[in-house]
């Protein structure tokens, strides 16, 4: 499961508190390019990616960082899944 970090900020931009929620990637509501990436992945592939992200972000990840990862790191995702590029995933 992915730990999501939410930070509350004051007007000065300093964090004064944070909350955490736990999601499976299959339950997360991606948007824009992140949503486009996820539509090409299977549930098993999402589980594989989730395991990798848990190792990389043991203290949690923000929703924006997670969505941006899926939006802009498609080739990284493809490599984690054993493909040369995300285009291979889209064309299967």
C-alpha positions as CSV (number, residue, x, y, z in Angstrom):
1,X,0.0,0.0,0.0
2,X,1.1,3.5,-0.7
3,X,1.2,6.0,2.1
4,X,-0.1,9.4,1.0
5,X,1.2,12.5,2.7
6,X,-0.9,15.6,3.0
7,X,0.7,18.8,4.4
8,X,-1.2,21.8,5.7
9,X,0.6,25.1,5.2
10,X,0.3,28.5,6.8
11,X,0.2,31.6,4.8
12,X,4.0,31.8,5.1
13,X,4.4,28.5,3.4
14,X,5.6,26.6,6.5
15,X,4.1,23.2,7.2
16,X,2.3,23.1,10.6
17,X,0.8,19.7,10.4
18,X,0.4,16.7,8.2
19,X,-2.0,13.8,7.7
20,X,-1.5,10.4,6.1
21,X,-3.8,8.1,4.2
22,X,-3.1,4.7,2.8
23,X,-4.1,3.6,-0.8
24,X,-3.6,0.9,-3.2
25,X,-2.7,2.3,-6.6
26,X,-5.8,0.6,-8.0
27,X,-7.9,2.8,-5.7
28,X,-6.1,6.1,-6.3
29,X,-7.9,8.6,-8.5
30,X,-5.3,9.7,-11.0
31,X,-5.9,12.8,-13.2
32,X,-4.7,14.2,-16.5
33,X,-1.6,12.4,-17.9
34,X,-1.4,10.1,-14.8
35,X,-4.9,8.8,-15.6
36,X,-3.9,8.2,-19.2
37,X,-0.9,6.1,-18.2
38,X,-2.9,4.0,-15.7
39,X,-5.5,3.0,-18.3
40,X,-2.8,1.1,-20.2
41,X,-1.7,-1.0,-17.2
42,X,-3.1,-4.2,-15.7
43,X,-3.9,-4.7,-12.0
44,X,-0.9,-6.9,-11.7
45,X,1.3,-4.3,-13.2
46,X,-0.1,-1.7,-10.8
47,X,0.8,-4.0,-7.9
48,X,4.4,-4.4,-9.2
49,X,4.7,-0.6,-9.4
50,X,3.2,-0.1,-6.0
51,X,5.9,-2.4,-4.5
52,X,8.6,-0.4,-6.2
53,X,7.2,2.9,-5.0
54,X,6.9,1.6,-1.4
55,X,10.6,1.0,-1.4
56,X,11.4,4.4,-2.9
57,X,9.0,6.4,-0.7
58,X,8.9,4.5,2.6
59,X,7.7,7.6,4.5
60,X,5.0,8.3,2.0
61,X,4.4,10.3,-1.2
62,X,2.1,13.2,-2.0
63,X,-0.8,12.8,-4.4
64,X,0.8,15.3,-6.8
65,X,4.1,13.5,-6.8
66,X,2.4,10.2,-7.4
67,X,0.3,11.5,-10.2
68,X,3.3,13.3,-11.8
69,X,5.3,10.1,-11.6
70,X,2.7,8.3,-13.6
71,X,2.3,11.2,-16.0
72,X,6.0,12.0,-16.7
73,X,7.9,8.8,-15.9
74,X,6.2,6.4,-18.4
75,X,9.5,4.9,-19.6
76,X,10.6,4.3,-16.1
77,X,7.4,2.5,-15.4
78,X,7.9,0.5,-18.6
79,X,11.5,-0.5,-17.5
80,X,10.2,-1.6,-14.1
81,X,7.8,-3.9,-15.9
82,X,10.4,-5.3,-18.3
83,X,9.7,-3.2,-21.4
84,X,12.0,-0.9,-23.4
85,X,9.5,1.9,-23.6
86,X,5.9,2.7,-22.6
87,X,5.0,2.6,-26.3
88,X,5.5,-1.2,-26.1
89,X,2.9,-1.3,-23.4
90,X,0.5,0.9,-25.3
91,X,0.8,-1.3,-28.5
92,X,0.3,-4.7,-27.0
